[in-house]
Amino acid sequence: DDFVVFWHFYTAPYLRHLQGQYARSRLYLMAPDLVNWELAVFSQLRADLYRLGLGPFECYRFMSSGVHGLLMASLLCSSIDVYGFSVSMDNFKEGFNHGRPSESHSWEFETMLMRLLYFIG
């Protein structure tokens, strides 16, 4: 089995552990050029939403793996069907789903982005 690993550079020291854990599998890291493109697109989308009067949004340290996947799919596919994403801000109420969401992501921004993608089809 092969795995694609969405891995940011600051956590590279953990890669050796993953390689040991999945010794019989090949791990592939995302190319830095792809990650840099995704970050540029994500930042531009964020700036565009601010210009439209939306926000403010929490600062983010990392994009979620879901947004990484959507952006990568936008390069590889002519159309994308998305399941498992929510357009409801109620998902972040205390105790919803699996507890407190990661504070590394800007969930409000990512949810607003999903809303816009939903409305444009």
N, C-alpha and C positions, 0 to 999 in steps of 0.2 A: 504494500500500500504506500502511496505517496501522500504527503501533506504539504500544503502551502501554508507558510507561517507568516502572519501579519505581525511583524516584529519591528519595534522601533529601536534605534541604535543605542539608546541609553541602557537598555536591558540586555545587551549582547552577552554579558557574563553568564546569563542564565541559559544561553543556547546550548552549551556543553551538557547541561543537565537534561535538556529536552532530547538531545541526540542520544544520550545514554538511555533515557526512558523509552525512546522509539528507535532502538538500535537497528531493527530490521526494516525500517522505513526510510525513504529519502525525504529530507526536509528541504524546502525551497524558500528562500527569503525573497521578499519583494525588492526589486532593483531600486537603488537610491533615486534614480531619475524618475521612476514612477511615483515613489513616495513624495518627492519634491513637487511633482506636477499635481498630485492630489492635494497637497497642502496649499499650493497656490490657488487651485480652484476653490477649495473650501474657504480660504481667506477672502477671495473675491466675492463669493456668494454671500458671505457674512457682511462684507462691506456694502454689497448691493442691497441687502435687507435693511441695513441701517439707513441707507439713502432713501429707501421707501418709507421710512418712519417707523419701522418695526424694531423691537428691542426695548431696552438694552438686554443683552444676553450675558449669562455668566461667562467668565473667561474659561478657556479650555486648555488643557495640557496636551490632550491627544484626541484625535477623531475616534469615534467608535468603530469597531470592526465592521459593523453594518454599513457605515458610510464609505469606508475603504472599499468594501465589496461592491457597492453601487457605483462608485466612481470608476473602479476597474472594469465593471461590466459595461459602463457607458463607452469605454474604448473598444471593447471586444464584441459587443452585440448591437444589432440594429434595433432591437426593442427589448425591454426589460419588464418582467412581471415581478412584483414585489409582494411578499407575504411576511407577516410577522412584525411589521412596523406599525406603530400607532400614530394617529394624528391628534390624539387627545392629550391635553396638558394634565388631565386628571391622573395620568399614569405615575405622576411623581408625588402624589399625596403620600403621607407617612403610612407605611405598612403595605402599600400596594405591591403586588407581584412578589418579589423576592427580597423585600426590605429596602433599605436605603440604596439608591442608585449610586454608581461611582461618581465621585466628585471630580474626576479627571476629564470628564466630557461636558460639553455645553448642551445638555439635554433639551433645554428650551429652544435653542437654535436648531438643533437637529430635528426636533419635532415640527418646528415651523417650516423647515426645509421639506420634510415629508408632506406636510399639508400642501405646499405649493406644487410639489411634484404630483400629488393626488389630483389637484384641481386642473392642472394643465394636461393630465392624461398621459 
